Amino acid sequence: MKNNKRRYPDLHDHIEELKRRGLLQVIDRQIDKDSELHPLVRWQFVGGMEESERKAFLFTNIVNAKGRRYDIPVLVGGLAANREIYSVGMGCPVEEIQSKWDQALQNPIPPVLVENPECQEVVHEGKNLLGEGMGLDMLSIPISTPGFDSAPTLTATNVITKDPITGGQNMGTYRCALKASDRLVVRMATRVGGAGGYLHYLAWKKAGHKTMPCAVVLGCPPYVSFMGPQKMPIGVDEFDIAGGLAGEAIEITMAKTVDLKVPAQAEIVLEGFIDLEKLEPEAPFGESHGHVALEEFNMPMTITAITHRNKPVIPSYLSQVAPSESSVIKRVAYEPLFFNYLKSTLGIRGVKKVSLHEPLTGLLRVTLITVERDMPKTEIWRALYGAAFFKGDCGKICVAINDDIDPDNADALLWAMAYRMNPVKDVQTLDHRGQGHGPKRETEGEEDSTLLMDATMKGDMPPLALPTKEYMENAKNIWDELGLPKLRPQSPWFGYSLGDWLPQWDDAARRAAQGDYLENGKISKAQQQSGLTPETKFRPQ
Ligand SMILES: Cc1cc2nc3c(=O)[nH]c(=O)nc-3n(C[C@H](O)[C@H](O)[C@H](O)COP(=O)(O)O)c2cc1C
């Protein structure tokens, strides 16, 4: 009997909601999944569009290069082409994403086991998995980076494994390259802070097993999908936190051929066993650190069953060079964790925001910490050290800034560094950092290091020399009235006080703007002094 009690949306409900809000682009034109599909969506990220203009793409008419048709539609950008799409999946406005994560982490809800789930409406086993067009080969899995990638690769996965002793499950988003109709190769990061599934792999091996059960889930209820890329402490069951996000227990079910629990409303589940004895070359594959991962040995998995819903949809994340769907999905999830750590765990009160720099650097390398104006230097440095070492593979370069600096505007960051930082006093480099996620991993064993920078104001400064807000806003109204080209205001776009400013100067500026500069001339005439050298500082009383 089906359990119909759930109130949280599954992927189909989510797609309907995107459509309702005008966030879905349905592509009915025939598209080659191997050479056209990802490049088309990529233009949203490299075509000079605003983040807010990006959409989810649903492809309904898919072929491969040989003209073979595929029944299953593919959704790209459907979970995180931008923050708005992510927020639809989170069931809250963009501004509340952080508090929703906080609340879920503090109030986990364990999942509930159900029978006859949607994800097993169709089951393929045995010889149904073998041959062209069968098994994995029936799935419309796109190639992400045509020209470099060597296989159609699953990217929007929730890969489920369990600890052989405790039975505790882990769920992570790991890429899987298709190799045969019944075999794929899973890549789990082995570095410190890498894949939780890799710790299970080691544990199964240590216990003397030859294979490890594994379920690769494609397309979950969004609350569950979002758990795949999220960094949870080892031992925390992601289904519990997904329940916290949903505000109710997530329905799970037993997989058919492996002893693992999978989301009942999954679109497709690939069940099987990972080989613990042999590894198989996988990649090249365009990676989220922005370079192509070259061929390396990873984990072959033999498929024992493919189960799916009656009309499944396959999600595929657009990853590789940031910004991308992958960087958006990680950014909105990781930034709250960093902020929480600095604010609550380390108790640093003046921290206002943590931003992981996205374009090209891809979140893991550059961290911006926004702090209050009068924060003690020691607390700024505690925040810098904390952010640098909270995660082993994040925070190679950490910069503290004030809240008038837009962390997403690299020009504004360079401006803060240029005028607010004294390199000999405000910069530290620290030894002994692991290489993290990046192309340097190929250079065996070499350590990286850390750069910390306090680019906050060390005292009052004169205002930023742009017309103040009221004048810029008024001018913008005239601009619009004249029908001049569309503006995309970039912070800072108006002048404001940075502390070193007097009310008398406000009065003088107002008089000047009202055409009364001669009045100012009378005032300054009365302030003339003799016996001074030019450029002597003057502060009217
Ligand atoms: C699109 C995408 C692809 C990813 N691919 C991999 C991968 O192939 N291997 C990996 O270990 N992590 C990959 N990650 C990062 C992990 O999902 C992330 O580190 C997550 O915290 C892993 O969960 P875990 O800590 O439970 O292992 C990917 C993330 C995204 C968003």
Ligand as a Chemical Component Dictionary entry (heavy atoms), coordinates in Angstrom:
data_LIG
# 
_chem_comp.id                   LIG 
_chem_comp.type                 NON-POLYMER 
_chem_comp.pdbx_formal_charge   0 
_chem_comp.three_letter_code    LIG 
# 
loop_
_chem_comp_atom.comp_id 
_chem_comp_atom.atom_id 
_chem_comp_atom.alt_atom_id 
_chem_comp_atom.type_symbol 
_chem_comp_atom.charge 
_chem_comp_atom.model_Cartn_x 
_chem_comp_atom.model_Cartn_y 
_chem_comp_atom.model_Cartn_z 
_chem_comp_atom.pdbx_ordinal 
LIG C1  C1  C 0 27.859 18.495 -8.922 1  
LIG C2  C2  C 0 28.705 17.961 -7.810 2  
LIG C3  C3  C 0 29.592 16.950 -8.067 3  
LIG C4  C4  C 0 30.402 16.429 -7.074 4  
LIG N1  N1  N 0 31.231 15.408 -7.358 5  
LIG C5  C5  C 0 31.930 14.823 -6.386 6  
LIG C6  C6  C 0 32.689 13.645 -6.651 7  
LIG O1  O1  O 0 32.744 13.170 -7.783 8  
LIG N2  N2  N 0 33.342 13.072 -5.629 9  
LIG C7  C7  C 0 33.309 13.586 -4.359 10 
LIG O2  O2  O 0 33.897 13.010 -3.455 11 
LIG N3  N3  N 0 32.612 14.717 -4.083 12 
LIG C8  C8  C 0 31.914 15.336 -5.057 13 
LIG N4  N4  N 0 31.173 16.446 -4.780 14 
LIG C9  C9  C 0 31.260 17.075 -3.445 15 
LIG C10 C10 C 0 30.491 16.301 -2.424 16 
LIG O3  O3  O 0 29.171 16.122 -2.825 17 
LIG C11 C11 C 0 30.526 17.009 -1.067 18 
LIG O4  O4  O 0 31.855 17.012 -0.622 19 
LIG C12 C12 C 0 29.634 16.352 -0.042 20 
LIG O5  O5  O 0 29.834 16.958 1.201  21 
LIG C13 C13 C 0 29.905 14.887 0.067  22 
LIG O6  O6  O 0 29.073 14.347 1.057  23 
LIG P1  P1  P 0 29.735 13.417 2.140  24 
LIG O7  O7  O 0 30.489 14.360 3.047  25 
LIG O8  O8  O 0 28.572 12.774 2.806  26 
LIG O9  O9  O 0 30.628 12.506 1.433  27 
LIG C14 C14 C 0 30.335 16.971 -5.759 28 
LIG C15 C15 C 0 29.424 17.994 -5.488 29 
LIG C16 C16 C 0 28.609 18.482 -6.501 30 
LIG C17 C17 C 0 27.608 19.570 -6.169 31 
# 
loop_
_chem_comp_bond.comp_id 
_chem_comp_bond.atom_id_1 
_chem_comp_bond.atom_id_2 
_chem_comp_bond.value_order 
_chem_comp_bond.pdbx_ordinal 
LIG C1  C2  SING 1  
LIG C2  C3  SING 2  
LIG C2  C16 DOUB 3  
LIG C3  C4  DOUB 4  
LIG C4  N1  SING 5  
LIG C4  C14 SING 6  
LIG N1  C5  DOUB 7  
LIG C5  C6  SING 8  
LIG C5  C8  SING 9  
LIG C6  O1  DOUB 10 
LIG C6  N2  SING 11 
LIG N2  C7  SING 12 
LIG C7  O2  DOUB 13 
LIG C7  N3  SING 14 
LIG N3  C8  DOUB 15 
LIG C8  N4  SING 16 
LIG N4  C9  SING 17 
LIG N4  C14 SING 18 
LIG C9  C10 SING 19 
LIG C10 O3  SING 20 
LIG C10 C11 SING 21 
LIG C11 O4  SING 22 
LIG C11 C12 SING 23 
LIG C12 O5  SING 24 
LIG C12 C13 SING 25 
LIG C13 O6  SING 26 
LIG O6  P1  SING 27 
LIG P1  O7  DOUB 28 
LIG P1  O8  SING 29 
LIG P1  O9  SING 30 
LIG C14 C15 DOUB 31 
LIG C15 C16 SING 32 
LIG C16 C17 SING 33 
# 
